[in-house]
Amino acid sequence: MKIIDRYILAEFFRIFLLALATLAVFYEMVVFLDMVGYFVKFGATADEIARYMIFKLPMAIFHLTPICILLAALLTSATLSRHAEMTAMKGAGLSTFRIAAPVLIASAAVSGLMFLDSEYLFPLSARETNRIYIEEIKGQARKSLFANEGFWYTGDDGAVWNIGHVDLARRRMSDLSIFRFDETGHRILRRATAREGTMVDGAWVFSGYVERTFGHDGTFTEERWDKKEVPLTLVESEDFNKVALDPEEMNLAQMNEYVNDLKAKGYDATRYQAEMHAKLAFPLISLVMPLIAFPMGIRSSRSGGALVGVGFALVIGALFWFLFSMGVAMGRAGRLPPEFSAYGAHLVFASWGLLMLTGKGR
């Protein structure tokens, strides 16, 4: 590594670490002020509050890293330009892109660390903070994936169940209908109804079970049972106890499995598909930010000092975050393909940054 690269990297990491430490303190202060009312309301102990705040710290670092990369890249280039070091390096035959190279490589390394954080540390941290708040501080149980009242469920044999009510504690259902379709999925072959179902010795035992079989000519036959036994494997009672996890509590592999499970059970997984791509896209922000920040820092140095650079960084960060958030929100709502919704802002800002770095965006 050349001396000039080490010099640029030293300046970059000095600003980056200082910004990260400062903003992390403010992040923790804001979180505490936002939560202090709930801590008092539910009588949280000092130990619970301390553990909650400690587990929030990895999440703070993850969320703050892109803006700290942006600040560090912008202020590094602004400092080099203001002290005429940028002019000297260009006089030695170095292009703006070559001068920015160590910052871009360092940002790529930080982006890789962010991805590892999002896969291993961040989900554990998010899960533990939610558990501390909901189970320890509020004294409540986590909500299950399926509602207790009126929901649809796809059994392992492909039948579609409409369940009026589920009692998880007693493992009992009531007011249910079971629909079985043909291979095309458009015509109902059989419909069964039952007043109540209870799990007994590894099977569901339904009371007041009525099954109608429909013919092609519109006629149907009907059979009735006072008691009807159905294998437990068709509807696993454990499914009803699955906790409804937030997307931030899962890594990519878990989220992909979660999405496939939701689809198999007949639930809309659009929101989680968009979140899955957003989880992958967020670490890449740290790679996009210096592409914009480095050339902007050179320009800002001609207009003022560090405060002007900070102002530029905040404006750029706000614009990027607005586009990124809008894209993810539209992806969740199904207005944009999940693959595009998370990366649209990256493409816009990366293209803009590359144009400025190569001198074509002037």
N, C-alpha and C positions, 0 to 999 in steps of 0.2 A: 504494500500500500504506500502510495506517495505521501510525502510530508503534507502537501496541500490537501489531500483527502482526509488525513488525520486531523488537520486543523479545522476543516469544515465540519467533520463529524463531532469533534469536541464541542464546537460552538452549538451545533444542532442539539446534541444530547443534553448539554447544560441547560438550554432553554426548555427543552421537552420535559426533563425531570422536574425542573422548578415549577413549570406550569402544571404538571400532573399533580404534584404534591399540594400546590396551592388550591387548585380546583377541587381536589378530593376532599380537602378540609371543608370547603364551602358546600360541597355536595352533601357531606355528612351532616353539616349544620342545618341545611334546608330540609333533609329527610327527618331529622329529629324535631324541628319546629313544626313540620307537617304532621308528625305522628304523636306529638306530646299530648294532644287532647285525648287521643285514643288510649295512650298509656295510662293517663290519669283516670279516664272513664272506666277502664277495665281493671284498674288496680295492679298494673304490671310491676313486678319486682325489679330492683336494680340489676340483678343477674339477667333477667329476661331482656331488659332494655339493652344491656351491654352486649349480649350475644346477638341480638337483632341488629345492632349497629355494626358490629364486627363483620357479620356475614353480608352486610350491605356493601362493605368496602370493595370486594372483588367486582361487584356489579358496577360500582362507581368508576373504578379504573377502566373497566371495559367500555363503558359509555363515554368516558371523557377522553380516551386515547385519540380518537380522530381529531377532535378540536385542538388537542395539545400538539399533535403532529402538524396540523395546519398552522398554529401559532409559531412553532419552532422553525418550520420551513420558511415561513414568511419573514420572521424576524432575523433569521440567519442570513438570508439573501439581502435583506434591507441593510443589515450591519456591514456586510461585505461591500455593498455598493456605496454606502455612506462614507466608509473609510477608504474609498478608492481602490480597495483590494480587488473588486470585480473588474475594474478597468485594467489593472495590472495583469490579471490572469487572462483577460481577453487579448491584451497586448502580447502575451506569450503564446498566442495561437489557440487558446482554449475557447470552445463554444459555450454558450449558456447551458446547453444540454449536458456537456461534459462536466461543467462546474457543478451542476445539480446532481450528477450521477451518484456520488456518495450518499446524498440525502435520499434519493429515490431508492437506493439499495437498502439503506437503513430502515426506511419506511416499509419496504417489502418484508424485511425481517420482522418488524413490529407487527405487521399485518398477519404474518404466519403465527406469531405468538398469540395474537388475538383470536385466531381461529382455534388454536389448541385450548385457549381459555374458554371459548364458547362451547367447546365439545366436552370439557372435563370439569373445570372449576366453576364456571358461571351457572350451569344447571344445578349443581349441588348447592351453591350459594343461594340461588333463587328458591329452591325447594325448601331449604332450611329456614330462610326468613319467613316464607309463607307458613311453614309448619309452626314456628315459634309464635307468630302473630295469631293464627287461627286456633291452634290447639292449646297452646300454653297461655297466651295472654287473654284471648277471648273465651277459651274453654269450650270450643265448638269442634265438631267433626268436619273434615273436608267434605264438600259436596261430591256426590257420585256422578259418574258420566251420564247415567240415565235418570230422568226425572221420575218421581214417584207416581205421578198422575199422567195418564193419557200419552203414551209414547209408542213409537213403532220400532220393531226389532226384526232383523232377518236371521232366522235360525240356520243351523249348519246344514239342514237338508234343503235350503232354498226357500222354505215357506216364510211368508211375511206375517208377523204377529202384531196385532194391535192390542195393547194391554192397558186396561182402564186404571188399575192401581196395583202397586207392588208394596208389600210389607217386608222390608229387608230383614228385620229382626226375626220374624216368624217364617220367612221364606215362603210367602204366600202371594198368589196373584188373584185378581178378581176382575170380572167383566172383560173377558178377552175374546178376540176373534182371530182365527188362523186362516190365511188365504194361500192356496196352492195354485200355481199357474202352469200353463203349458210351456213348451220349450221356447216359444217366442216371447213369453212374458206378457202377452197381451190378453189372453183369455183365461178366465178363472175356471179351473177344473173342479176344485172342491173348496168349500168354506165350512169351517167348524167354529162353533161358539161354545162357551162354557161360563157358568156362573163364577166358579172359583177353582183355583189350582193350588195344591200344597205339595211340597217336596217330602216324599216318604221313602226311606230306604233306597236312595239313589235314583228315584224316578219322580216325575210330576204326576200326581193323581188329580184328575179334573172331575168336578161334580157338575151334573146337568149338562153333559157333553152332547151336542147335536152336530151331525156332519151331513152336509148336503153335497151331492155329486151332480154336476151339471152336464147335460148332453149337448150335442151340436145343434139339436132342433129347439133348444130353449127349455126343454123339460128337465126335471131333476128328481133324484131319489133322496130319501132322507132316512138316516139311522140315528137312534138315540141310545145313550148309555147313562145310567145313574152314576157310574164311576168309570173313568177311562184313564188308563195308564199310558204315559208317554215317556220315552227314554230321556233321562236328564241331559244327555250329551247334546240334544237338539237345542236346548236353551240352558246354558251354564249359569247357575245362580251367581257365580263369582263375577260374571259380567256386570251385574247390577251394582256390585260393590266397588267397581273400578272408580278411582278418584278422577275427577275432571281436572286434569293438569293444565296449567298455563303453558303456552308455547315456550316461554323462557325457561321452564323447568326441565326441558328435554334437549338432548343433543340431536344431531341429524339422524342418526340411526334409530333412536327412539321415536322421533317425530315421524319418520317414514313408516315405521311399524304402526304407530298410532293412526296415521292417515289411512293405511291399508285396512286396519281394524274397523275404523269408522265406516269406510266404504262397504266393507263386508256386512256390517250390521245395518246398512241402509241409511246412514246419516250423511249429511252434506259435509265434506271435508275441505271445501274451498278455502276457508279461513286458514286452516292449518297448512295447506299447500303453499299459500302466499307467505305465511310465517316461516315455513321451511326455507324458502328461497331468500327471504329477508335475513334469516339467521346466517346464511352463507354469504350474503352480500355485505352485511355490516362490517366485517373485518376488512373487506376490500376498500372501504372508505379511506382507510389510512394509506392506501396505495394511490388513491386518486387525489387526495388533498394536496400533497406536495407538487403535483403537476400544475395545479392552479396557483398555489401559494408562492412558489419560488419566483416565477416571473412577476407576479403581482408585488412581491417584496421589493424587487428592483425598482419598479415604478413608484411604489409608495415612498421609497427613500428620497426621491426627488421632491416630494411634496411635504415632508415633515419627518418627525422622529418616531420613537417606538409607539407612542399613543396612536398615531395615524396607522401604523402597521397593525396594531391590535384592532382598530376600527375596521380596517379592510378584512381582517380575519373573521370578525364577527359577522360582517355582511355576507361574506362568501359562505361561511358555515350556515347561516340562517337560510340562504337561498338553496343550498344543497339539501339541508334538512327538510325544507318545505317540499321540494320536488320528490325527495325520497319517501317522505311520509305520505304524500298524496298518492304516489305510485303504489305503495304497500296497501293503503286504505282501499284503493280501487281494485287491487288484486283480491283483498279479502271479500269485497262485495261482489266479485265475479265480473267486474266491468273491464278488467284487463287480464290477459293470460298471466298466471302466477310467475312464469319464467321471465316475462318482460317487466312486470310491475316493480320488481325489486332492483332491476339493473338499469332502468331508464335514466335515472339521474347520473349514474356512473358513466354511461356512454356520453352524455351531454358534456359533463365537466371534464372527463378525460380527453375528449376531442378538443375542447377549448384549450386546455392546458398544454397539450402537445403542440397545438398551433402556435401558442405564445412561446413555448420553449424553443421551438425550431425557427422562430422569427417570422412565421407566416401569418401570425394573428395581429400584427401591428397595424 
